[in-house]
Amino acid sequence: DLLSISVSPSSADAQNYAGGQVQFVATGTFSQSPTTAPLTSADVGWCVGSAAGNCNGNISGGATVDSNGLAQCQLGFQGTVTLLAGKAETTQVNPDAPYPLKIFGAAQLTCP
């Protein structure tokens, strides 16, 4: 069973990366061997959300992240956003509404 998820880097400043694109990687900790393993888009979903583990849905969060953890700031946004990698508690009924993740890891992306 998947026990927890960590995301690296834990924080990144977009201006330090080529094209402002930052590649985040999720690693899972499991109850059985192997105890840690990289997670792919088949294992977890990525989203912009909150440190509490709630994804924003389709609500603009200042940055975007694709299914493989590649994040980029939205044009004109300045500030820090929380990126999440995790498993949703249930199937999304409304993709536009925020939704919670059951098990997740978080990282911070700073937009210049």
N, C-alpha and C positions, 0 to 999 in steps of 0.2 A: 504494500500500500504506500501511496505517496503521503509523506508526513509534512514536508515543508518545501518551499521553493525559495531560492536565493537568486538575485539578479546582479549581474556585474556588467559594466562598472556600477557601483552603488550610486555614484553621482558623476555627472559629466557636464561640461560646458560646451555647448554646440559650436562656439566660435573656435574651439581648438581642434575641430575635425574637418576634414575635406568636405566642402560643399555643405557644411553644417549638419551632415548626416552622422548619427551615432549608432553603432551596432551594439545592442544589448544582448546578453546571453542569459538564459534561465537554466539553473541547475536544480534538480530535484533531489531530496533526501528521502530514502525509502526505508521501510521497516525490514526489508530482506536484501540480501546481496544481489547485485552491487548496491551498496548503501547510498552512493551518489552517482548521478548520471546526467548528462546534458538533456534538456527537454527540447523537443521540436514543436513545430506548429501543430502536429498531430496530438501532442500531449497537453499543450496549454494555449490559451488565447492571450493576446496582448491588447492593452487599451490604455488610454489616458484616464486617470481617475483620482481617487483620494487615498491617503495613507491608511484609511480604514478599510480599504479593499472594495470600494464601489467604483465601477467603471462608469464613465460619463455617457455611454451609448453614443449616439450621433451628435451629441451636444458638443460644440466646439470647446476644446480645452487648451488652446494655445499651441498645441503640437499634435503631430500625427505619429502613429507607430503602425508598421505593417505586421502581417502575420508571422514574420520571421524576427521581429524585434528591432527592425531598423527604424529609428526615430528621427524626426526633423521638426524644427520649430515652424510655426505658421508665420507667414510674412507679416511683419509689423508687430508681432507679439514680443513683449519683454517681460521676463519674470521666470519663475521656476514652476515646472509641472511635475506631477508624479506619474510615472509609468508603472503599469502593473502587468505581471505575467501570472496567469492562474487559471483555475477551473471554475466555471460558473456554477452556482448552486442549482439552477434550473435552466431550462430552455428559455431564451429570451422571447417574451411575448411581444414586447414593443421595442424594436431595436433603437428607437429614438430616446427611450427613457433610461435613466441610470439603473444599473443592476449590480448586485453583490457577487463577489467571488468567494468561494468556500475556502480554498487553499490558495494563497498567492504570495508573491514576492514583489517588492517595490524598489524603484530607483528614482533618483531625481535628475531632471534635465533642465539646465539653465539656458534660457534663451537671451541672447545679448540685446 
